[in-house]
Amino acid sequence: MKINSKYLGLVTKKFNDFFLVDLKNQENSGNSEKFLCKVKKSINFKDQLIYVGDKVAIEKIDFKSKRAVITSLKKEKIF
């Protein structure tokens, strides 16, 4: 089953070109699902790299195979 909605997740692990993203379940905040994600190729992050701990938006979520695509990076400003 594929869904085209955007969800916000947290990068918990990076290896090669893949990222492990935790997606918290909105109904029960204690549960989270992990998805293996790649970055959408047409996206330019303006020379920003994705690191563990970054918040990312994911789309094209396949709940059966636990895969998704990172579509944007949500950087928090640190003052």
C-alpha positions in Angstrom: 0.0 0.0 0.0 1.5 3.3 -1.0 0.5 6.8 0.3 1.5 10.1 -1.3 1.1 12.2 1.8 4.0 13.9 3.4 5.1 12.9 6.9 7.8 14.3 9.2 10.4 11.8 10.5 13.7 11.8 12.3 16.9 10.4 10.7 18.3 7.8 13.1 21.0 6.1 11.0 22.9 6.7 7.8 24.7 4.2 5.7 25.9 4.6 2.1 23.1 6.5 0.2 20.3 5.2 2.6 18.8 6.7 5.7 16.8 5.0 8.4 14.0 7.4 9.4 11.7 7.0 12.4 8.1 8.0 11.7 6.1 8.5 14.9 2.6 7.2 14.9 0.2 10.1 15.3 -2.5 7.9 17.1 -0.1 6.6 19.7 3.0 8.7 20.3 4.8 5.9 22.0 5.0 3.8 18.8 7.2 4.6 15.8 7.9 2.9 12.5 11.3 2.8 10.8 11.6 3.3 7.1 14.6 2.8 4.7 14.8 6.0 2.7 16.7 7.4 -0.2 16.8 11.1 -1.1 14.7 12.2 -4.1 17.2 12.7 -6.9 15.6 16.0 -8.2 16.0 17.7 -4.9 18.8 20.2 -4.3 19.4 20.8 -0.6 21.6 23.9 -1.4 24.8 22.0 -0.4 23.3 20.9 2.9 24.0 17.4 4.0 21.6 15.2 5.9 22.8 14.0 9.3 21.5 11.7 12.0 19.1 13.8 14.2 17.8 15.8 11.3 14.1 16.1 10.7 13.0 15.2 7.1 9.8 15.1 5.2 9.1 11.7 3.5 6.7 10.7 0.8 5.9 7.7 -1.3 5.7 5.6 1.8 5.3 1.8 1.2 4.2 0.4 4.6 4.6 -3.2 3.3 8.3 -3.0 2.3 9.1 -0.2 4.9 10.6 2.1 2.2 10.1 5.8 1.5 11.6 8.8 -0.2 13.1 11.9 1.5 11.6 14.9 -0.2 12.8 17.8 2.0 15.1 18.7 4.9 13.7 20.5 7.9 16.8 22.3 9.4 16.3 23.9 12.8 18.2 27.2 13.3 20.6 27.2 16.2 21.5 30.6 17.6 
